[in-house]
């Protein structure tokens, strides 16, 4: 399939999507979300921001499990498929491994609450056919941004999804912090 003239402005990615790291996928989703929101497609933007949040959770789970367990990457991927959906990934896979006292941690509670909020709005769009307006989309995008920055920020100091340069360098900063 050839590119149309209207697609000439788009850069082609150097890597196919399935070969990208979680952080690269996260940035791609966030960039796509911004375009949808700009074009006044709030329902699609909500689905995209929920996808970005789930990819951020995947990153956090993979990062923590690789450091704190003996499970190989394939086994962790199986757990991620088992814990289908953002709330389960946060509640069942990330929080118990990352936090020493999850029931008393304000950050753990905030992550769980945020994941549930994002998921509820996403499910209303996807499973119930709800249409959203710009104001609703902006609220859930802000929630997703806070969630993403919080959960990835636990591994990468100062992470900000809107700062493309920092997120592109994130894997290197994680390795440097580990040394």
C-alpha positions as CSV (number, residue, x, y, z in Angstrom):
1,X,0.0,0.0,0.0
2,X,1.5,3.3,-1.0
3,X,1.4,6.5,1.0
4,X,-1.0,9.1,0.0
5,X,0.0,12.7,-0.4
6,X,-1.8,13.6,2.9
7,X,0.5,11.1,4.8
8,X,3.7,12.7,3.4
9,X,4.2,14.7,6.6
10,X,4.3,11.6,8.8
11,X,7.6,10.2,9.8
12,X,8.0,6.5,9.5
13,X,9.2,4.8,12.7
14,X,12.5,3.1,12.5
15,X,11.2,0.1,14.4
16,X,8.0,-1.9,13.8
17,X,5.6,-1.3,16.8
18,X,5.9,-4.9,18.1
19,X,9.7,-4.6,18.3
20,X,9.7,-1.4,20.4
21,X,10.3,-1.3,24.1
22,X,7.5,-0.6,26.5
23,X,8.7,3.0,26.9
24,X,8.8,3.4,23.1
25,X,5.3,2.0,22.8
26,X,4.2,4.3,25.6
27,X,5.5,7.3,23.8
28,X,3.9,6.3,20.5
29,X,0.5,5.9,22.3
30,X,0.8,9.2,24.0
31,X,1.8,11.0,20.7
32,X,-1.2,9.4,19.0
33,X,-3.5,10.4,21.9
34,X,-2.5,14.0,21.5
35,X,-3.4,14.0,17.8
36,X,-6.8,12.4,18.5
37,X,-7.5,14.9,21.3
38,X,-6.5,17.8,19.0
39,X,-8.9,16.5,16.2
40,X,-11.7,16.5,18.8
41,X,-12.1,12.7,19.0
42,X,-12.6,12.4,22.7
43,X,-13.8,8.8,22.9
44,X,-10.8,7.5,20.8
45,X,-8.5,9.7,22.9
46,X,-9.8,8.0,26.1
47,X,-9.2,4.5,24.7
48,X,-5.7,5.6,23.7
49,X,-4.8,7.1,27.0
50,X,-6.0,4.0,28.8
51,X,-3.8,1.9,26.5
52,X,-0.9,4.1,27.4
53,X,-1.6,3.7,31.1
54,X,-1.7,-0.1,30.7
55,X,1.6,0.0,28.8
56,X,3.1,2.0,31.6
57,X,1.9,-0.6,34.1
58,X,3.5,-3.3,31.9
59,X,6.8,-1.4,32.0
60,X,6.6,-1.1,35.8
61,X,5.7,-4.7,36.3
62,X,8.5,-6.0,34.0
63,X,11.1,-3.6,35.6
64,X,10.3,-4.6,39.2
65,X,9.8,-8.3,38.6
66,X,13.1,-8.5,36.7
67,X,14.8,-7.0,39.8
68,X,12.9,-8.7,42.6
69,X,12.0,-12.1,41.3
70,X,13.7,-15.0,39.5
71,X,11.0,-15.3,36.8
72,X,12.1,-15.0,33.2
73,X,10.6,-12.5,30.8
74,X,8.3,-15.2,29.2
75,X,6.8,-16.0,32.6
76,X,6.3,-12.3,33.5
77,X,4.5,-11.9,30.2
78,X,2.2,-14.8,31.1
79,X,1.4,-13.1,34.4
80,X,0.7,-9.8,32.5
81,X,-1.8,-11.7,30.3
82,X,-3.3,-13.4,33.3
83,X,-3.8,-10.0,35.0
84,X,-5.9,-8.7,32.1
85,X,-6.6,-5.0,32.5
86,X,-5.0,-2.1,34.2
87,X,-6.5,-2.5,37.7
88,X,-5.4,-6.1,38.0
89,X,-1.9,-5.4,36.8
90,X,-1.5,-2.7,39.3
91,X,-3.2,-4.4,42.3
92,X,-2.0,-8.0,41.7
93,X,1.3,-7.6,40.0
94,X,2.9,-4.3,40.7
95,X,1.8,-3.1,44.1
96,X,2.6,-6.3,46.0
97,X,6.1,-6.5,44.6
98,X,7.1,-2.8,44.8
99,X,5.6,-1.7,48.1
100,X,6.7,-3.2,51.4
101,X,3.4,-2.2,53.1
102,X,0.9,-1.7,50.2
103,X,-2.2,-1.3,52.5
104,X,-0.6,1.7,54.2
105,X,1.3,3.3,51.3
106,X,-0.4,6.5,50.0
107,X,1.3,6.0,46.6
108,X,0.1,2.4,46.3
109,X,-3.5,3.5,47.2
110,X,-3.2,6.4,44.6
111,X,-2.1,4.0,41.9
112,X,-4.9,1.5,42.6
113,X,-7.5,4.3,42.7
114,X,-6.2,5.9,39.5
115,X,-6.1,2.6,37.6
116,X,-9.7,1.9,38.6
117,X,-10.8,5.4,37.4
118,X,-9.0,5.1,34.1
119,X,-10.4,1.6,33.5
120,X,-14.0,2.6,34.4
121,X,-14.0,5.4,31.8
122,X,-12.3,3.3,29.2
123,X,-14.8,0.4,29.7
124,X,-17.8,2.8,29.4
125,X,-16.5,3.8,26.0
126,X,-15.4,0.4,24.8
127,X,-18.0,-1.9,26.3
128,X,-21.1,0.3,26.7
129,X,-20.7,2.5,23.6
130,X,-20.6,5.7,25.6
131,X,-19.6,8.8,23.8
132,X,-17.4,11.3,25.6
133,X,-17.0,15.0,25.3
134,X,-13.8,17.1,25.3
135,X,-14.1,18.0,29.0
136,X,-14.5,14.3,30.0
137,X,-11.6,13.3,27.8
138,X,-9.4,16.1,29.2
139,X,-10.1,14.9,32.8
140,X,-9.2,11.2,32.1
141,X,-6.2,12.2,30.0
142,X,-4.9,14.2,33.0
143,X,-5.6,11.2,35.3
144,X,-3.7,8.9,32.9
145,X,-0.8,11.4,32.7
146,X,-0.6,11.5,36.5
147,X,-0.8,7.7,36.7
148,X,1.9,7.2,34.0
149,X,4.2,9.7,35.5
150,X,3.8,8.2,38.9
151,X,4.2,4.5,38.0
152,X,7.1,5.0,35.6
153,X,8.5,7.7,37.9
154,X,9.0,5.0,40.6
155,X,11.7,3.5,38.3
156,X,12.9,6.6,36.4
157,X,13.4,9.7,38.5
158,X,11.6,12.7,37.1
159,X,9.8,10.8,34.4
160,X,7.4,13.0,32.4
161,X,5.4,11.5,29.5
162,X,5.3,14.9,27.9
163,X,9.0,15.3,27.9
164,X,9.9,13.2,24.8
165,X,13.7,13.7,25.2
166,X,13.7,12.3,28.7
167,X,11.5,9.4,27.9
168,X,13.7,8.4,24.9
169,X,16.7,8.4,27.3
170,X,14.8,6.6,30.1
171,X,16.3,3.1,29.7
172,X,19.9,4.6,30.0
173,X,18.9,6.6,33.1
174,X,17.5,3.5,34.8
175,X,20.7,1.6,34.2
176,X,22.8,4.5,35.5
177,X,20.6,4.7,38.6
178,X,21.1,1.0,39.3
179,X,24.9,1.2,39.3
